[in-house]
Amino acid sequence: MIMVKKRDGRKEPFVPEKIIVSAIKSGSPPEYARTIAQDIERSTKDGATTQEIKSKVLTMLKSKNPEWERNWVVYDTAVKKRSG
């Protein structure tokens, strides 16, 4: 099981469904959201940070449709009060 390091230092299991849900909310079709989650799951090493995972997801969203990446960033900034 892959464990990821959260912003606050806690570790938790990697949950691909979180990527799928967030990508769909950003505008990605479900099929592509699943592809992103599968690619991230294959390439993520134990102990990776959520920031590293987010960066990979945003890169994949932007490469397919820059608007999806913008939507994700707007959501993180406005709703989750995050930046970067």
Biopython code that builds the backbone (N, CA, C, O; Angstrom):
import numpy as np
from Bio.PDB.StructureBuilder import StructureBuilder

atoms = [
    (1, "MET", "N", (0.840, -1.180, 0.000)),
    (1, "MET", "CA", (0.000, 0.000, 0.000)),
    (1, "MET", "C", (0.890, 1.250, 0.000)),
    (1, "MET", "O", (1.836, 1.353, 0.781)),
    (2, "ILE", "N", (0.575, 2.175, -0.870)),
    (2, "ILE", "CA", (1.313, 3.433, -0.965)),
    (2, "ILE", "C", (0.775, 4.383, 0.100)),
    (2, "ILE", "O", (-0.432, 4.595, 0.209)),
    (3, "MET", "N", (1.684, 4.946, 0.877)),
    (3, "MET", "CA", (1.317, 5.951, 1.873)),
    (3, "MET", "C", (1.776, 7.311, 1.362)),
    (3, "MET", "O", (2.885, 7.447, 0.844)),
    (4, "VAL", "N", (0.914, 8.315, 1.511)),
    (4, "VAL", "CA", (1.259, 9.674, 1.092)),
    (4, "VAL", "C", (1.334, 10.574, 2.317)),
    (4, "VAL", "O", (0.657, 10.350, 3.321)),
    (5, "LYS", "N", (2.170, 11.589, 2.209)),
    (5, "LYS", "CA", (2.358, 12.535, 3.305)),
    (5, "LYS", "C", (1.492, 13.760, 3.049)),
    (5, "LYS", "O", (1.628, 14.429, 2.025)),
    (6, "LYS", "N", (0.603, 14.043, 3.990)),
    (6, "LYS", "CA", (-0.300, 15.186, 3.884)),
    (6, "LYS", "C", (0.431, 16.486, 4.220)),
    (6, "LYS", "O", (1.556, 16.461, 4.718)),
    (7, "ARG", "N", (-0.209, 17.610, 3.947)),
    (7, "ARG", "CA", (0.379, 18.927, 4.229)),
    (7, "ARG", "C", (0.774, 19.085, 5.696)),
    (7, "ARG", "O", (1.780, 19.718, 6.013)),
    (8, "ASP", "N", (-0.033, 18.501, 6.587)),
    (8, "ASP", "CA", (0.230, 18.668, 8.022)),
    (8, "ASP", "C", (1.198, 17.627, 8.578)),
    (8, "ASP", "O", (1.438, 17.578, 9.785)),
    (9, "GLY", "N", (1.757, 16.791, 7.692)),
    (9, "GLY", "CA", (2.737, 15.804, 8.115)),
    (9, "GLY", "C", (2.179, 14.411, 8.372)),
    (9, "GLY", "O", (2.938, 13.447, 8.466)),
    (10, "ARG", "N", (0.858, 14.300, 8.487)),
    (10, "ARG", "CA", (0.266, 12.975, 8.681)),
    (10, "ARG", "C", (0.472, 12.133, 7.433)),
    (10, "ARG", "O", (0.650, 12.661, 6.335)),
    (11, "LYS", "N", (0.446, 10.826, 7.612)),
    (11, "LYS", "CA", (0.515, 9.912, 6.469)),
    (11, "LYS", "C", (-0.806, 9.168, 6.379)),
    (11, "LYS", "O", (-1.417, 8.819, 7.389)),
    (12, "GLU", "N", (-1.229, 8.935, 5.145)),
    (12, "GLU", "CA", (-2.454, 8.171, 4.922)),
    (12, "GLU", "C", (-2.320, 7.388, 3.629)),
    (12, "GLU", "O", (-1.491, 7.721, 2.783)),
    (13, "PRO", "N", (-3.132, 6.346, 3.470)),
    (13, "PRO", "CA", (-3.054, 5.545, 2.244)),
    (13, "PRO", "C", (-3.432, 6.372, 1.013)),
    (13, "PRO", "O", (-4.292, 7.251, 1.072)),
    (14, "PHE", "N", (-2.774, 6.068, -0.087)),
    (14, "PHE", "CA", (-3.118, 6.684, -1.368)),
    (14, "PHE", "C", (-4.507, 6.205, -1.774)),
    (14, "PHE", "O", (-4.776, 5.004, -1.788)),
    (15, "VAL", "N", (-5.391, 7.154, -2.106)),
    (15, "VAL", "CA", (-6.765, 6.825, -2.493)),
    (15, "VAL", "C", (-7.013, 7.413, -3.878)),
    (15, "VAL", "O", (-7.262, 8.612, -4.004)),
    (16, "PRO", "N", (-6.947, 6.572, -4.931)),
    (16, "PRO", "CA", (-7.105, 7.092, -6.299)),
    (16, "PRO", "C", (-8.453, 7.773, -6.531)),
    (16, "PRO", "O", (-8.558, 8.663, -7.375)),
    (17, "GLU", "N", (-9.472, 7.368, -5.797)),
    (17, "GLU", "CA", (-10.802, 7.962, -5.977)),
    (17, "GLU", "C", (-10.801, 9.460, -5.696)),
    (17, "GLU", "O", (-11.599, 10.197, -6.275)),
    (18, "LYS", "N", (-9.915, 9.918, -4.814)),
    (18, "LYS", "CA", (-9.841, 11.360, -4.542)),
    (18, "LYS", "C", (-9.417, 12.118, -5.794)),
    (18, "LYS", "O", (-9.932, 13.200, -6.074)),
    (19, "ILE", "N", (-8.485, 11.554, -6.539)),
    (19, "ILE", "CA", (-8.036, 12.181, -7.790)),
    (19, "ILE", "C", (-9.166, 12.161, -8.807)),
    (19, "ILE", "O", (-9.416, 13.159, -9.483)),
    (20, "ILE", "N", (-9.846, 11.032, -8.917)),
    (20, "ILE", "CA", (-10.932, 10.904, -9.890)),
    (20, "ILE", "C", (-12.015, 11.943, -9.624)),
    (20, "ILE", "O", (-12.438, 12.645, -10.543)),
    (21, "VAL", "N", (-12.465, 12.046, -8.389)),
    (21, "VAL", "CA", (-13.530, 12.992, -8.035)),
    (21, "VAL", "C", (-13.088, 14.424, -8.317)),
    (21, "VAL", "O", (-13.842, 15.203, -8.902)),
    (22, "SER", "N", (-11.878, 14.774, -7.908)),
    (22, "SER", "CA", (-11.394, 16.138, -8.124)),
    (22, "SER", "C", (-11.226, 16.461, -9.603)),
    (22, "SER", "O", (-11.544, 17.568, -10.039)),
    (23, "ALA", "N", (-10.730, 15.502, -10.370)),
    (23, "ALA", "CA", (-10.559, 15.736, -11.815)),
    (23, "ALA", "C", (-11.913, 15.914, -12.494)),
    (23, "ALA", "O", (-12.060, 16.769, -13.367)),
    (24, "ILE", "N", (-12.893, 15.121, -12.103)),
    (24, "ILE", "CA", (-14.237, 15.264, -12.680)),
    (24, "ILE", "C", (-14.818, 16.630, -12.317)),
    (24, "ILE", "O", (-15.410, 17.295, -13.167)),
    (25, "LYS", "N", (-14.653, 17.053, -11.065)),
    (25, "LYS", "CA", (-15.134, 18.375, -10.647)),
    (25, "LYS", "C", (-14.461, 19.490, -11.438)),
    (25, "LYS", "O", (-15.030, 20.566, -11.617)),
    (26, "SER", "N", (-13.249, 19.224, -11.907)),
    (26, "SER", "CA", (-12.509, 20.217, -12.701)),
    (26, "SER", "C", (-12.977, 20.277, -14.144)),
    (26, "SER", "O", (-12.625, 21.200, -14.878)),
    (27, "GLY", "N", (-13.774, 19.289, -14.554)),
    (27, "GLY", "CA", (-14.290, 19.275, -15.919)),
    (27, "GLY", "C", (-13.840, 18.088, -16.742)),
    (27, "GLY", "O", (-14.331, 17.888, -17.853)),
    (28, "SER", "N", (-12.926, 17.303, -16.226)),
    (28, "SER", "CA", (-12.435, 16.132, -16.956)),
    (28, "SER", "C", (-13.524, 15.074, -17.093)),
    (28, "SER", "O", (-14.287, 14.848, -16.154)),
    (29, "PRO", "N", (-13.603, 14.426, -18.247)),
    (29, "PRO", "CA", (-14.530, 13.297, -18.378)),
    (29, "PRO", "C", (-14.091, 12.170, -17.426)),
    (29, "PRO", "O", (-12.899, 12.022, -17.158)),
    (30, "PRO", "N", (-15.030, 11.390, -16.922)),
    (30, "PRO", "CA", (-14.697, 10.309, -15.989)),
    (30, "PRO", "C", (-13.613, 9.359, -16.507)),
    (30, "PRO", "O", (-12.767, 8.910, -15.733)),
    (31, "GLU", "N", (-13.629, 9.051, -17.801)),
    (31, "GLU", "CA", (-12.641, 8.124, -18.354)),
    (31, "GLU", "C", (-11.227, 8.685, -18.206)),
    (31, "GLU", "O", (-10.300, 7.967, -17.831)),
    (32, "TYR", "N", (-11.074, 9.975, -18.504)),
    (32, "TYR", "CA", (-9.750, 10.581, -18.390)),
    (32, "TYR", "C", (-9.355, 10.736, -16.921)),
    (32, "TYR", "O", (-8.184, 10.583, -16.572)),
    (33, "ALA", "N", (-10.314, 11.035, -16.078)),
    (33, "ALA", "CA", (-10.030, 11.136, -14.641)),
    (33, "ALA", "C", (-9.493, 9.804, -14.116)),
    (33, "ALA", "O", (-8.555, 9.785, -13.319)),
    (34, "ARG", "N", (-10.078, 8.703, -14.554)),
    (34, "ARG", "CA", (-9.586, 7.378, -14.139)),
    (34, "ARG", "C", (-8.185, 7.126, -14.684)),
    (34, "ARG", "O", (-7.345, 6.553, -13.991)),
    (35, "THR", "N", (-7.931, 7.544, -15.907)),
    (35, "THR", "CA", (-6.600, 7.388, -16.501)),
    (35, "THR", "C", (-5.559, 8.151, -15.682)),
    (35, "THR", "O", (-4.476, 7.634, -15.406)),
    (36, "ILE", "N", (-5.892, 9.372, -15.299)),
    (36, "ILE", "CA", (-4.977, 10.167, -14.477)),
    (36, "ILE", "C", (-4.673, 9.426, -13.175)),
    (36, "ILE", "O", (-3.511, 9.278, -12.797)),
    (37, "ALA", "N", (-5.715, 8.963, -12.495)),
    (37, "ALA", "CA", (-5.534, 8.277, -11.211)),
    (37, "ALA", "C", (-4.678, 7.023, -11.367)),
    (37, "ALA", "O", (-3.827, 6.740, -10.523)),
    (38, "GLN", "N", (-4.902, 6.278, -12.436)),
    (38, "GLN", "CA", (-4.113, 5.065, -12.670)),
    (38, "GLN", "C", (-2.653, 5.408, -12.929)),
    (38, "GLN", "O", (-1.757, 4.757, -12.391)),
    (39, "ASP", "N", (-2.408, 6.425, -13.748)),
    (39, "ASP", "CA", (-1.030, 6.842, -14.042)),
    (39, "ASP", "C", (-0.319, 7.320, -12.777)),
    (39, "ASP", "O", (0.840, 6.981, -12.542)),
    (40, "ILE", "N", (-1.014, 8.100, -11.978)),
    (40, "ILE", "CA", (-0.431, 8.612, -10.739)),
    (40, "ILE", "C", (-0.153, 7.458, -9.783)),
    (40, "ILE", "O", (0.898, 7.420, -9.142)),
    (41, "GLU", "N", (-1.077, 6.532, -9.686)),
    (41, "GLU", "CA", (-0.886, 5.394, -8.779)),
    (41, "GLU", "C", (0.338, 4.568, -9.181)),
    (41, "GLU", "O", (1.105, 4.127, -8.325)),
    (42, "ARG", "N", (0.515, 4.363, -10.487)),
    (42, "ARG", "CA", (1.672, 3.588, -10.982)),
    (42, "ARG", "C", (2.995, 4.308, -10.736)),
    (42, "ARG", "O", (4.016, 3.667, -10.486)),
    (43, "SER", "N", (2.977, 5.627, -10.806)),
    (43, "SER", "CA", (4.237, 6.373, -10.735)),
    (43, "SER", "C", (4.563, 6.920, -9.348)),
    (43, "SER", "O", (5.653, 7.450, -9.133)),
    (44, "THR", "N", (3.640, 6.797, -8.419)),
    (44, "THR", "CA", (3.848, 7.368, -7.089)),
    (44, "THR", "C", (4.561, 6.386, -6.174)),
    (44, "THR", "O", (4.192, 5.216, -6.074)),
    (45, "LYS", "N", (5.572, 6.884, -5.523)),
    (45, "LYS", "CA", (6.340, 6.060, -4.584)),
    (45, "LYS", "C", (5.841, 6.303, -3.163)),
    (45, "LYS", "O", (5.305, 7.367, -2.853)),
    (46, "ASP", "N", (6.023, 5.318, -2.319)),
    (46, "ASP", "CA", (5.633, 5.421, -0.924)),
    (46, "ASP", "C", (6.304, 6.642, -0.297)),
    (46, "ASP", "O", (7.504, 6.854, -0.470)),
    (47, "GLY", "N", (5.531, 7.436, 0.426)),
    (47, "GLY", "CA", (6.064, 8.628, 1.078)),
    (47, "GLY", "C", (5.967, 9.889, 0.251)),
    (47, "GLY", "O", (6.383, 10.955, 0.707)),
    (48, "ALA", "N", (5.422, 9.798, -0.965)),
    (48, "ALA", "CA", (5.253, 10.989, -1.803)),
    (48, "ALA", "C", (4.333, 11.975, -1.083)),
    (48, "ALA", "O", (3.457, 11.577, -0.315)),
    (49, "THR", "N", (4.542, 13.247, -1.338)),
    (49, "THR", "CA", (3.694, 14.254, -0.708)),
    (49, "THR", "C", (2.454, 14.518, -1.569)),
    (49, "THR", "O", (2.443, 14.272, -2.775)),
    (50, "THR", "N", (1.426, 15.019, -0.915)),
    (50, "THR", "CA", (0.219, 15.368, -1.665)),
    (50, "THR", "C", (0.518, 16.490, -2.649)),
    (50, "THR", "O", (-0.127, 16.580, -3.694)),
    (51, "GLN", "N", (1.486, 17.349, -2.333)),
    (51, "GLN", "CA", (1.878, 18.416, -3.257)),
    (51, "GLN", "C", (2.487, 17.840, -4.537)),
    (51, "GLN", "O", (2.204, 18.326, -5.632)),
    (52, "GLU", "N", (3.321, 16.807, -4.400)),
    (52, "GLU", "CA", (3.914, 16.164, -5.573)),
    (52, "GLU", "C", (2.835, 15.527, -6.438)),
    (52, "GLU", "O", (2.864, 15.631, -7.664)),
    (53, "ILE", "N", (1.893, 14.874, -5.791)),
    (53, "ILE", "CA", (0.797, 14.227, -6.525)),
    (53, "ILE", "C", (-0.050, 15.281, -7.220)),
    (53, "ILE", "O", (-0.395, 15.126, -8.392)),
    (54, "LYS", "N", (-0.388, 16.346, -6.511)),
    (54, "LYS", "CA", (-1.188, 17.424, -7.095)),
    (54, "LYS", "C", (-0.499, 18.008, -8.326)),
    (54, "LYS", "O", (-1.148, 18.274, -9.337)),
    (55, "SER", "N", (0.805, 18.206, -8.239)),
    (55, "SER", "CA", (1.560, 18.759, -9.363)),
    (55, "SER", "C", (1.454, 17.851, -10.595)),
    (55, "SER", "O", (1.267, 18.335, -11.711)),
    (56, "LYS", "N", (1.573, 16.547, -10.390)),
    (56, "LYS", "CA", (1.456, 15.596, -11.505)),
    (56, "LYS", "C", (0.051, 15.631, -12.108)),
    (56, "LYS", "O", (-0.115, 15.612, -13.328)),
    (57, "VAL", "N", (-0.953, 15.682, -11.236)),
    (57, "VAL", "CA", (-2.341, 15.713, -11.715)),
    (57, "VAL", "C", (-2.580, 16.977, -12.531)),
    (57, "VAL", "O", (-3.156, 16.919, -13.617)),
    (58, "LEU", "N", (-2.140, 18.118, -12.010)),
    (58, "LEU", "CA", (-2.346, 19.384, -12.724)),
    (58, "LEU", "C", (-1.647, 19.388, -14.078)),
    (58, "LEU", "O", (-2.183, 19.916, -15.052)),
    (59, "THR", "N", (-0.468, 18.809, -14.143)),
    (59, "THR", "CA", (0.260, 18.716, -15.418)),
    (59, "THR", "C", (-0.539, 17.896, -16.420)),
    (59, "THR", "O", (-0.647, 18.267, -17.589)),
    (60, "MET", "N", (-1.096, 16.783, -15.962)),
    (60, "MET", "CA", (-1.879, 15.936, -16.871)),
    (60, "MET", "C", (-3.163, 16.635, -17.310)),
    (60, "MET", "O", (-3.540, 16.561, -18.479)),
    (61, "LEU", "N", (-3.837, 17.313, -16.378)),
    (61, "LEU", "CA", (-5.047, 18.044, -16.745)),
    (61, "LEU", "C", (-4.735, 19.132, -17.766)),
    (61, "LEU", "O", (-5.437, 19.281, -18.766)),
    (62, "LYS", "N", (-3.673, 19.891, -17.500)),
    (62, "LYS", "CA", (-3.307, 21.001, -18.391)),
    (62, "LYS", "C", (-2.944, 20.504, -19.786)),
    (62, "LYS", "O", (-3.269, 21.150, -20.782)),
    (63, "SER", "N", (-2.270, 19.357, -19.855)),
    (63, "SER", "CA", (-1.858, 18.848, -21.166)),
    (63, "SER", "C", (-3.059, 18.452, -22.020)),
    (63, "SER", "O", (-2.998, 18.509, -23.248)),
    (64, "LYS", "N", (-4.135, 18.054, -21.378)),
    (64, "LYS", "CA", (-5.337, 17.639, -22.109)),
    (64, "LYS", "C", (-6.267, 18.824, -22.373)),
    (64, "LYS", "O", (-6.830, 18.960, -23.459)),
    (65, "ASN", "N", (-6.417, 19.690, -21.344)),
    (65, "ASN", "CA", (-7.290, 20.852, -21.477)),
    (65, "ASN", "C", (-6.915, 21.862, -20.390)),
    (65, "ASN", "O", (-7.222, 21.636, -19.220)),
    (66, "PRO", "N", (-6.264, 22.957, -20.745)),
    (66, "PRO", "CA", (-5.818, 23.938, -19.744)),
    (66, "PRO", "C", (-6.939, 24.459, -18.846)),
    (66, "PRO", "O", (-6.687, 24.847, -17.705)),
    (67, "GLU", "N", (-8.158, 24.471, -19.344)),
    (67, "GLU", "CA", (-9.283, 24.943, -18.524)),
    (67, "GLU", "C", (-9.506, 24.038, -17.308)),
    (67, "GLU", "O", (-9.873, 24.523, -16.238)),
    (68, "TRP", "N", (-9.286, 22.731, -17.464)),
    (68, "TRP", "CA", (-9.463, 21.806, -16.339)),
    (68, "TRP", "C", (-8.470, 22.124, -15.233)),
    (68, "TRP", "O", (-8.810, 22.094, -14.051)),
    (69, "GLU", "N", (-7.243, 22.426, -15.628)),
    (69, "GLU", "CA", (-6.233, 22.788, -14.624)),
    (69, "GLU", "C", (-6.633, 24.080, -13.920)),
    (69, "GLU", "O", (-6.537, 24.173, -12.697)),
    (70, "ARG", "N", (-7.078, 25.075, -14.679)),
    (70, "ARG", "CA", (-7.513, 26.347, -14.086)),
    (70, "ARG", "C", (-8.663, 26.126, -13.112)),
    (70, "ARG", "O", (-8.687, 26.706, -12.027)),
    (71, "ASN", "N", (-9.619, 25.281, -13.506)),
    (71, "ASN", "CA", (-10.759, 24.998, -12.628)),
    (71, "ASN", "C", (-10.301, 24.403, -11.298)),
    (71, "ASN", "O", (-10.812, 24.771, -10.240)),
    (72, "TRP", "N", (-9.338, 23.484, -11.356)),
    (72, "TRP", "CA", (-8.815, 22.848, -10.139)),
    (72, "TRP", "C", (-8.183, 23.911, -9.238)),
    (72, "TRP", "O", (-8.443, 23.954, -8.035)),
    (73, "VAL", "N", (-7.344, 24.773, -9.840)),
    (73, "VAL", "CA", (-6.638, 25.800, -9.072)),
    (73, "VAL", "C", (-7.628, 26.788, -8.465)),
    (73, "VAL", "O", (-7.477, 27.179, -7.308)),
    (74, "VAL", "N", (-8.627, 27.191, -9.222)),
    (74, "VAL", "CA", (-9.647, 28.115, -8.706)),
    (74, "VAL", "C", (-10.361, 27.486, -7.514)),
    (74, "VAL", "O", (-10.589, 28.155, -6.506)),
    (75, "TYR", "N", (-10.713, 26.219, -7.619)),
    (75, "TYR", "CA", (-11.385, 25.517, -6.522)),
    (75, "TYR", "C", (-10.480, 25.478, -5.287)),
    (75, "TYR", "O", (-10.925, 25.789, -4.182)),
    (76, "ASP", "N", (-9.234, 25.102, -5.468)),
    (76, "ASP", "CA", (-8.299, 25.024, -4.338)),
    (76, "ASP", "C", (-8.142, 26.389, -3.663)),
    (76, "ASP", "O", (-8.084, 26.485, -2.437)),
    (77, "THR", "N", (-8.075, 27.427, -4.474)),
    (77, "THR", "CA", (-7.874, 28.769, -3.936)),
    (77, "THR", "C", (-9.118, 29.288, -3.242)),
    (77, "THR", "O", (-9.039, 29.813, -2.131)),
    (78, "ALA", "N", (-10.269, 29.144, -3.889)),
    (78, "ALA", "CA", (-11.506, 29.721, -3.373)),
    (78, "ALA", "C", (-12.151, 28.893, -2.265)),
    (78, "ALA", "O", (-12.584, 29.438, -1.250)),
    (79, "VAL", "N", (-12.212, 27.599, -2.457)),
    (79, "VAL", "CA", (-12.955, 26.759, -1.521)),
    (79, "VAL", "C", (-12.059, 26.214, -0.429)),
    (79, "VAL", "O", (-12.407, 26.272, 0.751)),
    (80, "LYS", "N", (-10.918, 25.689, -0.809)),
    (80, "LYS", "CA", (-10.024, 25.072, 0.179)),
    (80, "LYS", "C", (-9.044, 26.084, 0.778)),
    (80, "LYS", "O", (-8.283, 25.758, 1.689)),
    (81, "LYS", "N", (-9.071, 27.317, 0.256)),
    (81, "LYS", "CA", (-8.189, 28.381, 0.737)),
    (81, "LYS", "C", (-6.717, 27.990, 0.632)),
    (81, "LYS", "O", (-5.919, 28.243, 1.535)),
    (82, "ARG", "N", (-6.386, 27.372, -0.488)),
    (82, "ARG", "CA", (-4.997, 26.959, -0.742)),
    (82, "ARG", "C", (-4.456, 27.715, -1.936)),
    (82, "ARG", "O", (-5.201, 28.242, -2.762)),
    (83, "SER", "N", (-3.144, 27.750, -2.000)),
    (83, "SER", "CA", (-2.480, 28.271, -3.198)),
    (83, "SER", "C", (-1.221, 27.460, -3.412)),
    (83, "SER", "O", (-0.619, 26.936, -2.475)),
    (84, "GLY", "N", (-0.839, 27.371, -4.692)),
    (84, "GLY", "CA", (0.393, 26.684, -5.038)),
    (84, "GLY", "C", (0.482, 25.259, -4.755)),
    (84, "GLY", "O", (1.508, 24.637, -5.032)),
]
sb = StructureBuilder()
sb.init_structure("model")
sb.init_model(0)
sb.init_chain("A")
sb.init_seg("    ")
for serial, (resi, resn, name, xyz) in enumerate(atoms, 1):
    if name == "N":
        sb.init_residue(resn, " ", resi, " ")
    sb.init_atom(name, np.array(xyz, "f"), 0.0, 1.0, " ", f" {name:<3s}", serial, name[0])
structure = sb.get_structure()
